[in-house]
Structures are given as structure tokens and as C-alpha cells.
Amino acid sequence: SYDMHIFLLMLDGQYAPAATAMNEALTRFPDTATQLTDLSVMGVVVLVMKSDPEQSQALLNRLQEAHWQPHNPAARPLVGLLRVEGLRKALAAGDATHAALYRADIEKDSLIYVVSQGDAELSDGAVAPIDVAPVLAGEIRDTQAYVVNSPTELMVLQYLIMLERSGGQSSLALTQLNGILDLADKYGIQNFQNLDSYPGLLAARAELLTDIGRFAEVDKAYADGAARLTPLGQVDLNLSYMTYLTDRGNEAAALGLITKFVGVTLEPNQQVPLASNLACAYSYRGDEPHYAQLITVLAQQPMMRIRPALCAGDLEGAAAALIEGMKDSRTDAIMFLQNGNTRLVLSERDRAYQARVAALKARPDVIAAAQAAKINIRTWPL
């Protein structure tokens, strides 16, 4: 009843009363608070966060006390990031009790744990982190079980593929994805849930083929995916294809995809990757005017300038962008600086690119800037 009340208040735009109702539910029924649904909990916390940060933090603290966990695995990344922010605020307030509760749950979320351990404000760089491989394996098993019981939930499948790719299980992920896409072909994609994830899954099929070196099948996978989508639905798929073509050494074909974006209204989170991809392709083509123009477009996006700078062989520019990103895009910079398993080399060009990434991370100015920005550079089996 409380959950329904919270949801209806939120739906009516009464965010503060919804937060009050949630706090009352957590107070009166702490033993069954885990039953509060994902939408009610995350909706209230996120909506209240901007208008009343203190109330939002108080709710997060109460949820930690009740050991609330998202019921849908696909919600884990958002909840994990909320916990990282909750931990940050608990430490700032000297609240050791809630900080310990946040840390305990963050340790159960392998990818968010990497973020928290890369942040020297949250983690002592002199203390070794836990081994995330068993944690990731457990998350994969739990999410696989969820997918088996709910094969029509595409968002959870997308999350599972992300976990499996992180754990080096791209072959398994491809088998599972092909099985569910076959079901979609047989019964109709309209009978599935979270259809917003469908374009991403079609792109993931091509990316998984790339992961395991089945290059002869990649172009067909992208073409097949595009044939199933509207021009708007193709945007993320074509962004992925553009990256692949450029890394494989075919910037001419990558630039040929520009026509696919004509007449399509792009979201800001699509415009920036497109500019970055185009800048990279133009740099390999030797088209300095177009490259310079696109770098100007990316002036306020330091982390997105790194890839084209590395494509152009401009280590100085890449270092400057990364150091700027440590201030403006802290979480992205933390993730970039972590060291993981080497991915498959796609071409000699890609081999040179990966060498430049390694050289960038090893620069004394980058390391010094990371230390000044309180960022730990760790190595992970991911």
C-alpha cells in the first residue's frame, strides 16, 4: 500500500510528499522494506536529489539500513552510482556507520566497485582492492537466471551482455543473444519488453563478433541490424559501426556512414560520439581542416577529445584532454585510467592505437595529474 501511495504521489508531481511517505514506510516496516519496488525507490531518490539533496541522502541512508536492493538487475548501475554518491556524502559528514553500509553493498557490484576504488577520495590507494572476478561471476550467474525466467526483458539481457563482455565471456554472450533474437524473429519483437534496448542489442551482436575475431561476419551483422530499424533507431548502431570501420583501417567507409545521420534528430549523447568518431576518421584520412573543426566542436567534452587525438598521433593533445577530464568528467576519467585485460587487436592501425593509449597512461604528467586529482590507477581482470 505504501509503495502504491509513493508511486501515485510521484506520478502526480508531489515529490516531497512521496519522499515523506517512503521514509514513513521505511520507519514503520523496516523488515519488509525490501519489497519497495525499483520504480518507486529510484524515482523518488532521483527526483528529490536536485530539489532537496539532504532529504535524498537521508532516504539513501534509510534504504541502506533496510538493505534494499534493486529487484531488476538492469537497475544495478544506477543504484550503484547512487551508493557511490551516498558514500561520498557519508564520509564528508563523518558518518562511519552509513559509510560502512554503502561500502558493503558497493563491494557486491563489481563494475561500480572499480569506480569507487579508482577514486582516492573513497579508497586508500595503498590498500589492495578485493578480487572482483568472483563477484562478477556471481553477478553473471544471477543475471543469467533472471534472463532465463524473463527472456522478453531486453534491458536485462543488455545488462547481462555488458557483464559477460567485462568478464571475457563474449562467445557465451553471443550464443545467448542470438537465441533471444531468434525468439524475437519467431514471435515478433513487439511481444518483448524494453524495446528501447533492441537497437543496442543489434549493435552488441556485431560487437561480440568483433570481440572474438569473427570479422568476416561483422559487416553483415551491422547491415542486418540496420535493416530491422528505423533511421532514428539506427543511430547508435551506426555509431558503433563507424568505430569498427575506422579501427579496422577503413575510414573511407566510416565517413560514408555520414549519410545515415542526415535528417535524423540526434540526442546530445549521440552528437558528441559522432563528432569524436568523425574527427578520428578524418585524422586518419589526413583531412586536417575537418579534424580541427570537429575538435573545436568537442571543446567542452575533454574525454571525447582523447580518441581523435590518439588517432591523430597527438599524445600532447590527448594528455591535455585527459587532464582536463579529471576535473570536468571525474567518473569517466577514473574509468579510462584503470588498466584492464588487453582486448583483441582489430588491425595494425588498432595495434598502434592501443600502444598510444598505453603510452598516454604512462606519461609522467598524466600520472602526476591523476595523483593531484586523487585518482587511483589500478589493474583489474576486466
Disulfide bonds with the S-S distance in Angstrom:
Cys280-Cys311 1.93
